[in-house]
C-alpha cells in the first residue's frame, strides 16, 4: 500500500510540475510559444531575454505554485503513511520526493512534448518549502555568483550543486539528502551545454547582445 502512495505522489507531482510557467505565460500574454524564440528553452532566462520583465511575475507565480503543491502534499501524505523516523523526518522525505518529480515534470513535461525548463527555479522552490536555511544557502549562492560573474547558468549550476551540501550541513534526513542529491545532479546535467560554453568562454553574460541559452 505504501508503494501505491509513493507512485501516486510521484505521478501527481510530475503532472503538476509539467505546467510550465514560461509556456503558459507566453501563450496567455503574447499569444506565442516561448520555445520558438531565443534559445528555444522554456525557462525563466530565455523568457526574460525574449520578452523582458513585464510578465515575469506571472511566470514565477505559476512555477512556484505548481512546485510548492507537490512538495507540501507529499510531506503531508508521507507523514501519514511512513512508519519510521520522526514526524519531521517523514515530512521532509515526502516533500523531497514530491519536489523531485515536480522538477522532472518541469524539465520533461508530457503536455508539451517533453520540452521544458532546466529546473533551477523549481529546485529553488523545493528548497524554500523544505527548509528555509537550505533555501538561504542555495539562493544566496545563486545571486552572489550571478552578481559577480553575470553568468546565470554558472549561478544555477553552483546553486543546484549546493543543495545536498546544505542538507548535510544542517543535518537533514539521509534519505531526503539522497533524493535532493538526485535533483542537484539533474539540474547540473540540464546545464551541460552551458558548461561547455563556459569552458570555451562562449557563454553570454547578462546584458550581452547575444541571447543566452541558460534558462
Helices and strands as residue ranges (DSSP letters): H 2-17, H 21-30, G 34-36, H 44-51, H 56-81, H 87-107, G 110-112, H 120-130, H 132-149, H 152-169, H 174-190, H 192-199
